[in-house]
Amino acid sequence: MRLASDTGNGNALVLVCALLCDERLFREQMQQLERQARVLVAVPDGDASLEAQALTLLDLLKARGIRRFALGGVSMGGYLAQALVGVAPDVVTALALIDTRCRADAPAARTGRLATIDALNQGRFETELDALIPRLLSEDSLARTEIRDMVRAMARTLGARVWTRQLHALLVRRDTREVLKRYQGPALCLCGSRDQLTPPAEHREMASLLPQGQYRVIPGNVGHLSPLEDPIAVNRVLAEFFGPVL
């Protein structure tokens, strides 16, 4: 776990990156939200459990004088955000779960992660990345060179070692439905309308579990990396949601 960016002033907002993504995933959100908050971006690049990485993130934030904060996470970052709420719910003033899910992996997903780890250990990073990118992006986003190239650039920066470590962490990910039921703060469940990996129905379920849950969908042809695919729409929703606590 590392903090990759710390910009702006005011109450803290922590954004946690998706699998194989770094702070560039949130470039547009940082530019928008740093006008009203101190925005920090975390990259979950370890192989420890998500709960252990959440505790590490808390320590990193405390070292910077941050003890309470708003929290958002995309995909794997959403898993980590839920793990953090599970271990320290009172420090999170508002929670945004973006393109993610609360249920544990199905057996087929676990098998797929193990197969990817095996392929990465055999040096097939580019082949695996070529297979992953079309699942992350909508058809429209996949056709946009700047988005496709950004996803590839972030993945190559992190590399096979980090990807493998992240997959090991995800292999022990827990179901967090009970965690969501206990979280009493404002909560947003947001996704792209064409998210293949964590479809809108999964976000509707999460919102129904959260006592103050809101369910929103980014319309149009937007996939699993909605902050990158339609930053204007995502920024609008996040600014409205986080505004009262920032």
N, C-alpha and C positions, 0 to 999 in steps of 0.2 A: 504494500500500500504506500502510495506517495501522493503528496500534494503537488500538482503540476502548475497551478496558477493561483494567484491571490491578488485581486484587483478591487478597486472601489473602496468606499467608506460606508459606515453605518452598521446596521444589524447584519449578521452573517447569513449567507445563503451558500450551502454546500451542494455542488452538483457532482454526481458520481458517474463515471464513464461506462459505456457498454463494453462488451467483449471486443478486444482488438482495437479499441479506440482510445485516443488521448484527448488532450484539452481542445484540439481542433474541432471535435464533435460539437462543442458548446461555444464556438467562436462568436456566432451571432447572438447567442443568449448572453454571453459575457458583456458584449458591447451594449446591449439593451439594458440589462439588469444592474450593471455596475453604476448606473446613474442613480439608483435608489438603494443600493446595498453593497456590502462587501461580499464579493463573489469568489468562492474558492472552488477549484476543480480537483477532484480526487481520481486517481487511476488505480483500480484494484488489480495489481500485477503480481500478487503473491499466490502461493499454493496452499496457504492455511485455510481453515474453514472460514466461511463468510462471517460468522460470529467473531472469530479471532481477528479477522481483518477489520471488522467494525470497531473493536476495542482499540486496535492500533490507530485507526482514524480518530477516535476520540482523544487519544493521547497526543496525536499530532496537532489537533485543534486546540487542546488545552495549552500546549506549548506556545501557541500564538495568542493566548488570552481569550479563546472562544470556548464558552461553556454551554451556551444555548444557541440554536441556529435553526433556520429553515433547511429542509433537505429535499433534494430531488435526485432521481436516478433513472437511467435508461437501460433497459435490458438487464445485463448482469449488474449494472449499477443499481437497478431497481431491486434486485435480489439482495444486494448489500444494504440498501436503505431499509428494507424490511428486517434484515438481521439486526441492524443497529437499533431500530425501534423495538425489537424484541429484547435487547439487552439494556437499553437506556431510553425508554419512551419519554421520560420527562424532559429530556434535553432538546427534543425536536418540537419546534413551535408550529410547523406545518410540513406536510409530507406530500410530495408529488411522485407518483409511480407512473413511469412513461414507457410504453412498449415493453411490458414485462408481465410477469404472472406470479401468483401466490402458490399454486399447487406444485408439489414435488414432480420431478421428471417421471414420465412414463418409462417403462423398461426399454422401449425402442430408442428413446432419447439417450438414455444412459449407454446403451450399446453403441449408438452413433458417436458419443463423446469418446468412448474407448477406442473406436476405430480411427477417429481423427488423431488421438494421441499416438497410436501405433504408426499412422502414416507420417506424422511429423517427426517421430523418432527415426523414420527411414529417409528423411530428407525431402519429403514431398510437400513442402510448405506452399509453393506456388500452385500446385494442383489442388490442394485443399482450399486455398484462398479463392481460386477460380470457381470452385463449386459453392462456396459460401456466399459470395457477393450477390448473386441473383436472388438468394433467399432473404438478404438483408434489405434490399431496395425494391421499390415498386418498378413496374415496367417503364414508366415515364422517367423515374430517377435513374434507372440503369442506362437509359439512352442519353443521359446528360453527362458528358465527358468529365466536367469539373467535379461532379458528385462521385462518380465512379472512381476517378483518379484519387480523390481525397480519401475515400475508404481504403483503397489499396495502399496509399502512402502511410496512413496511420498504422495499418496492419504491418507493413514492412518495417516501420520504425520500432514497433514493439517486438516483432519477430517471433520465430518458432518457439523460443524458450519461454517467453511470457505467455504465448497462446497455450502451451502445454501446462504451465503452472495454473493458468486460469481454469482450464478444463479440469484439472485435479481438484481445484476448489469447488467447482460446480458438481462434481461427482458426489459430494457429501452434502449438497444443499438440502435443507429441510423444507417441508410444507409449512407455510406461514399463515394459513387461514386463521388460526387462533390468535396469532400476533395481531393481525389486522382487527379482529373483533375487540381487542383490548385497547387499541390506540384511540385516545379521546380527542386528539387535535384535528384541525382542518385537514382534509385529505383530498387529493385529486388523482383520478385514474384517467390517463390520457394516452391515446394511441392514434396511429395513422389508420385510415379506413381500409387500407390494403396491406396491413401488417400480416404477413404469412405465418410468422413464428409465434406471435402472441396476439391473436385476433381480438377484435372489439369485444366479443362475448366474454373473454377472460377479464377484461377491464370492467365490464359491467358487473361481473361476479365480485371482483375486489371492492368496487364501490358499494355494493350491497352489504358487504361484511363490515366495512368501516362505519362507525357511528356517525361521522360527519363526512361520509364519502360523496364525492362528486364524480360523475362520469362524463367525459368529453371525448369526441372523436374529431380528428383533423380531416376534413372532407377532401375529396379529390383523390388523385392517384398517389397516395403517400404510404410508404411502407414502414419497416421496422425501425428505421433511424429518422424519425420524424423531425427532430431538431435540426438535422442537416438537410432533409429533403424539402421541408416547408418552414424555414425559420421564422418568417413573418407571422404565420398563423400560430405557431408554437409560442413565439414571444408574446403575442397578444394574450393568449390564454394564461401563460405563466405570470405575466405582469399583473393581470387581474387577480389571479389566485393568491400570489405571494404578497401583493401590495399591502394588505392589512397588517402583516407581521414584520414587514421590512422597514 
